[in-house]
C-alpha cells in the first residue's frame, strides 16, 4: 500500500522537487513502523531482502530531497 506513494515521492524528488509536510509525515510514519517490523523480519528472513530494498528506496527519496532543498536555499 505504501509503494505507490513512495514511487510518487521518488519521481517528485528526481524531478527536483522538495518534500512538503504531508510527504514528511508519511516518511516519518514509515520509519517509525520499520522498528515494529524488526521482530517480523527476524522470524521471517525471506522478507529481509524486500525490506532492505524498500528502505533503500526511502533513503534515496530523503537523500535526494535534502539535496534539492539545499539547492533552493
NORSULGI-V62854 format. One record per backbone hydrogen bond with DSSP energy under -1.0 kcal/mol. NH is the residue of the N-H (numbers start at 0). CO is the residue of the C=O. Records with the same first field share a line. If there is no record, write none. Layout:
# NORSULGI-V62854
NH = CO + CO
This chain:
# NORSULGI-V62854
5 = 1
6 = 2
7 = 3
8 = 4
9 = 5
10 = 6
11 = 7
12 = 8
13 = 9
14 = 10
15 = 12
16 = 11
23 = 19
24 = 20
25 = 21
26 = 22
27 = 23
28 = 24
29 = 25
30 = 26
31 = 27
32 = 28
33 = 29
36 = 32
40 = 36
41 = 37
42 = 38
43 = 39
46 = 43
47 = 44
50 = 46
51 = 47
52 = 48
53 = 49
54 = 50
55 = 51
56 = 52
57 = 53
58 = 54
59 = 55
60 = 56
61 = 57
62 = 58
63 = 59
64 = 60
65 = 61
66 = 62
67 = 63
68 = 64
69 = 65
70 = 66
71 = 67
